[in-house]
């Protein structure tokens, strides 16, 4: 069996109204009830409730309509029927899950933690759990969804790895793989943000996430031959889903996506002339983004890289002298999370002045 999709299954289904009307209302409280001193003689003044209702339209409408040629519905072999129904169930769950993840990512606050490594990923998640807890999200009503890449990093952490086997059978059946700081952990392919950044993990409070299902026609095989002037000995797998997902407060969701290195900057020295001695600086290096320390390198055999070398955050000449001319270098930057970025620059060495 293929992976079971479970993030959307953790969402709340707490709404008012009939979804078949095209929209529902979700109660939203922006602040907690205010507790004040009570005056026995004069009582206490009324305050208006901070609860209002968020209108959520049912805006996702998906369907399945796949031809099964050569078989009327009653004669589709059992093995073919099972294969098609399993595929339909998987594809449906995949769409639900991807849409739920998209809603979380697009309605969230951004984690400020560094890109995950084997040394920091556990503490990164603990810090973001603490941020949500300070915002009033109960850890018993909180989940952390981690990518498979993040799980690989976590399994190299002794604290995480040593507690992974302590999850009970009931939690495991619900897709829970472990707990961090008392919060349930689930694994899933989280994909990327719209800007192409890999999502490492999502911390969210389930009371601020909503899943609304209007109705579903479960995938079934329907005969196309009876009464048709077009189909002969054919049937189709059909199904339909109408639903919506929503986050009612983005402060209850924290998304950590991989920042990586967005750019490597090469600043050539503009006063080079004549014959340059060995170890003469020809360019300064820095980078934008990245996790931890960024290490620079000159890939061998590329452009004129073999005439130069890296000295900390600079490019210098190597192996004897470098004369006047135009040289092209390609520098690669790599951070501690193995993110990479490259840049190209031209080094101009003028003729020696007379």
C-alpha positions as a printed Julia matrix, in Angstrom:
354×3 Matrix{Float64}:
   0.0    0.0     0.0
   1.17   3.5    -0.75
   1.65   6.15    1.95
  -1.43   7.27    3.84
  -2.01  11.0     3.78
  -2.74  12.4     7.21
  -2.15  16.17    7.64
  -5.67  17.13    6.54
  -7.1   14.49    8.85
  -5.75  16.47   11.83
  -7.67  19.61   10.83
 -10.71  20.66   12.86
 -14.22  20.39   11.5
 -15.82  23.04   13.67
 -18.16  25.17   11.6
 -21.74  26.34   11.44
 -24.1   26.17    8.5
 -24.77  23.68    5.75
 -21.84  23.25    3.35
 -24.26  22.5     0.51
 -25.2   26.19    0.62
 -21.77  26.99   -0.79
 -20.17  28.42    2.35
 -19.92  27.87    6.1
 -19.12  30.09    9.08
 -16.26  29.33   11.48
 -16.24  31.03   14.91
 -13.03  33.02   15.35
 -11.87  34.61   18.61
  -9.02  37.08   18.18
  -8.41  37.46   21.91
  -9.24  35.61   25.12
 -11.93  36.65   27.56
 -10.76  39.54   29.74
 -10.73  38.77   33.47
 -11.13  41.91   35.64
 -11.68  42.89   39.26
 -15.31  42.61   40.38
 -16.87  45.36   42.47
 -19.42  43.84   44.88
 -21.38  47.11   45.15
 -21.32  48.27   41.52
 -20.79  45.05   39.64
 -18.67  44.99   36.5
 -19.15  46.7    33.15
 -20.01  44.72   30.06
 -17.44  44.15   27.35
 -18.29  43.09   23.85
 -17.23  39.6    22.86
 -14.23  39.38   20.57
 -15.72  36.39   18.77
 -16.79  36.84   15.17
 -17.5   34.49   12.3
 -15.29  33.85    9.3
 -17.16  33.04    6.11
 -15.44  30.19    4.25
 -16.6   29.45    0.68
 -16.58  25.86   -0.54
 -14.27  26.51   -3.47
 -12.55  23.22   -4.37
 -14.39  21.1    -6.91
 -12.49  18.08   -8.27
 -13.54  15.05  -10.26
 -12.42  11.72  -11.73
 -13.67  10.43  -15.08
 -11.42   7.72  -16.57
 -12.39   5.4   -19.41
 -12.04   1.63  -18.95
 -12.19   0.36  -22.5
 -13.14  -3.2   -23.36
 -15.26  -3.95  -20.29
 -18.81  -3.21  -19.31
 -19.12  -2.32  -15.63
 -20.43  -5.75  -14.63
 -17.57  -7.57  -16.36
 -14.56  -5.57  -15.17
 -12.13  -8.16  -13.69
 -11.73  -8.0    -9.91
  -8.0   -7.35  -10.1
  -8.46  -4.47  -12.56
 -11.29  -3.05  -10.44
  -9.13  -3.2    -7.29
  -6.21  -1.56   -9.07
  -8.29   1.31  -10.42
 -10.09   1.93   -7.11
  -6.83   1.89   -5.17
  -5.32   4.34   -7.63
  -8.36   6.6    -7.38
  -8.31   6.54   -3.58
  -4.59   7.39   -3.56
  -4.95  10.21   -6.1
  -7.91  11.69   -4.22
  -6.09  11.61   -0.88
  -3.01  13.13   -2.53
  -5.01  16.09   -3.85
  -6.63  16.62   -0.44
  -3.24  16.51    1.29
  -1.49  18.82   -1.17
  -4.27  21.4    -0.87
  -4.16  21.23    2.94
  -0.39  21.79    2.93
  -0.78  24.7     0.5
  -3.34  26.33    2.82
  -0.96  25.98    5.78
   1.99  27.42    3.86
   0.06  30.35    2.37
  -1.52  31.33    5.7
   1.33  31.19    8.18
   4.14  33.0     9.9
   7.69  32.34    8.73
  10.16  30.52   10.96
  13.31  32.49   11.71
  15.4   29.39   12.45
  18.47  28.59   10.38
  18.28  25.89    7.71
  18.2   22.46    9.3
  21.33  20.39    9.86
  22.0   17.3    11.96
  23.28  19.63   14.7
  20.39  22.1    14.9
  17.19  20.56   13.49
  15.9   19.2    16.82
  16.48  22.49   18.66
  14.96  24.45   15.73
  11.69  22.54   16.06
  11.7   22.9    19.85
  12.12  26.67   19.5
   9.22  27.0    17.07
   7.0   24.83   19.27
   7.8   27.2    22.14
   6.82  30.21   20.0
   3.38  28.73   19.29
   2.96  27.74   22.93
   3.66  31.35   23.98
   0.95  32.45   21.52
  -1.53  30.31   23.44
  -1.57  27.11   21.39
  -1.92  24.04   23.63
   0.81  21.53   22.85
  -1.79  18.77   23.1
  -3.62  20.51   20.22
  -0.48  21.04   18.16
   1.24  19.01   15.43
   4.59  19.16   13.68
   4.62  17.9    10.09
   8.16  17.15    8.92
   9.49  16.34    5.47
  11.25  13.05    4.82
  14.54  14.95    4.47
  14.0   16.53    7.89
  13.21  13.12    9.36
  16.56  11.86    8.04
  18.32  14.69    9.88
  16.34  14.05   13.07
  17.16  10.34   13.08
  20.82  11.32   13.4
  19.97  13.17   16.62
  20.42  10.83   19.6
  17.6   12.35   21.66
  15.1   11.98   18.82
  16.29   8.54   17.68
  16.21   7.09   21.21
  12.57   8.11   21.73
  11.25   7.04   18.33
  10.56   3.48   19.5
   8.49   4.67   22.49
   5.45   5.69   20.42
   2.5    3.45   21.26
   0.59   1.37   18.76
  -2.47   3.65   18.8
  -0.42   6.75   17.93
   1.46   4.84   15.25
  -1.81   3.79   13.62
  -2.69   7.49   13.33
   0.58   8.23   11.54
   2.48   9.63   14.55
   6.17   8.73   14.27
   7.47  10.43   17.43
   7.06  13.37   19.79
   9.22  16.45   20.3
   8.67  18.45   23.47
   5.33  16.68   23.92
   4.05  17.49   20.4
   3.06  14.76   17.94
   5.28  14.43   14.86
   3.99  13.26   11.48
   5.99  12.78    8.28
   4.89  13.83    4.83
   6.23  15.04    1.5
   5.77  18.77    2.15
   6.96  19.91   -1.26
   8.14  23.45   -1.9
   6.93  27.01   -1.45
   5.76  28.99   -4.49
   9.28  30.44   -4.72
  10.82  26.95   -4.91
  12.12  26.65   -1.34
  11.94  23.14    0.12
   9.67  23.02    3.19
  11.45  21.48    6.17
   8.6   21.39    8.69
   5.27  22.98    9.67
   4.2   23.57   13.27
   0.47  24.22   13.6
  -2.4   24.35   16.07
  -5.35  22.26   14.91
  -7.98  24.56   16.46
  -7.07  27.2    13.87
  -7.22  24.88   10.86
 -10.49  23.88    9.24
 -11.45  21.18    6.76
 -14.94  21.41    5.27
 -16.3   18.6     3.11
 -19.51  19.44    1.26
 -20.01  16.1    -0.34
 -18.18  13.31   -2.11
 -19.19  10.75   -4.69
 -16.76   7.95   -3.98
 -14.95   6.53   -7.02
 -17.04   3.84   -8.66
 -17.15   2.06  -12.03
 -20.12   3.13  -14.17
 -21.31   1.38  -17.32
 -21.12   3.5   -20.5
 -22.6    1.0   -22.93
 -26.22   0.86  -21.81
 -28.31   3.38  -23.74
 -25.26   4.85  -25.47
 -24.88   5.3   -29.23
 -21.14   5.94  -28.89
 -19.63   3.44  -26.41
 -19.45  -0.3   -26.96
 -18.16  -2.58  -24.24
 -16.83   0.26  -22.13
 -17.15   1.66  -18.62
 -15.64   4.51  -16.66
 -14.25   5.21  -13.21
 -16.08   8.27  -11.89
 -15.99  10.29   -8.69
 -16.31  13.85   -7.41
 -15.15  15.85   -4.37
 -16.32  19.3    -3.25
 -14.47  20.72   -0.24
 -12.56  23.6     1.35
  -9.63  24.11    3.74
  -8.8   27.21    5.77
  -6.47  28.62    8.42
  -8.37  31.05   10.65
  -5.3   32.64   12.27
  -1.86  32.61   10.64
  -0.22  33.11   14.05
  -1.15  29.5    14.85
   1.0   28.17   11.99
   4.8   28.39   11.6
   6.43  27.2     8.38
  10.16  26.56    8.07
  11.33  26.48    4.48
  14.92  26.14    3.39
  16.42  29.58    2.85
  19.64  28.41    1.27
  22.08  30.78   -0.4
  20.23  33.19   -2.63
  23.4   34.69   -4.11
  27.19  34.63   -4.1
  28.72  38.07   -4.59
  32.14  38.48   -6.24
  33.72  41.94   -6.03
  36.83  42.13   -8.24
  39.74  44.37   -7.24
  39.74  47.2    -9.79
  43.35  48.35   -9.4
  45.17  45.28  -10.74
  47.95  45.86  -13.23
  51.21  44.4   -14.43
  52.41  40.98  -13.34
  50.75  39.78  -10.15
  52.77  37.88   -7.59
  51.54  34.65   -6.07
  48.73  35.08   -3.44
  47.69  38.52   -4.74
  44.06  39.23   -3.91
  41.94  39.67   -7.02
  38.39  39.57   -5.57
  36.39  39.68   -2.35
  33.58  37.21   -1.67
  30.36  37.33    0.32
  26.92  35.77    0.08
  23.25  36.42    0.71
  21.29  33.97    2.86
  22.59  30.56    3.75
  22.69  28.61    7.01
  25.75  28.84    9.22
  29.18  29.36    7.71
  29.46  29.64    3.93
  32.5   27.97    2.38
  33.7   29.1    -1.04
  35.4   27.03   -3.71
  36.62  27.3    -7.31
  35.49  24.24   -9.28
  38.51  22.87  -11.14
  38.64  22.9   -14.92
  36.04  25.68  -15.15
  36.83  28.95  -16.97
  40.14  30.31  -15.61
  39.63  28.91  -12.11
  42.85  26.9   -12.14
  44.91  30.12  -12.08
  43.38  31.13   -8.73
  42.52  29.78   -5.28
  40.36  30.67   -2.29
  41.86  32.3     0.79
  39.05  32.55    3.38
  36.64  35.03    1.75
  38.9   36.2    -1.07
  40.17  34.93   -4.41
  43.96  35.09   -4.85
  46.46  34.15   -7.55
  48.34  30.87   -7.26
  51.22  28.91   -8.75
  53.62  31.64   -9.81
  52.7   34.86  -11.53
  49.64  36.1   -13.41
  50.16  38.59  -16.2
  47.97  41.26  -17.72
  44.75  40.05  -19.31
  41.1   39.2   -18.75
  40.23  36.19  -16.6
  36.86  34.59  -15.83
  36.23  32.88  -12.51
  33.29  30.84  -11.25
  32.87  30.67   -7.46
  30.62  28.23   -5.63
  29.34  28.88   -2.12
  28.19  26.01    0.15
  26.61  26.49    3.59
  26.49  24.1     6.53
  23.1   22.76    5.37
  24.68  21.79    2.0
  22.84  24.54    0.1
  24.79  25.79   -2.92
  24.89  28.83   -5.17
  27.37  29.98   -7.82
  28.42  33.23   -9.46
  30.69  34.27  -12.31
  32.92  37.35  -12.52
  35.6   38.8   -14.78
  39.01  39.78  -13.38
  40.76  42.54  -15.35
  44.52  42.91  -15.03
  45.79  45.98  -16.89
  49.15  46.38  -18.59
  51.84  47.8   -16.34
  52.1   51.56  -16.62
  55.29  52.92  -18.26
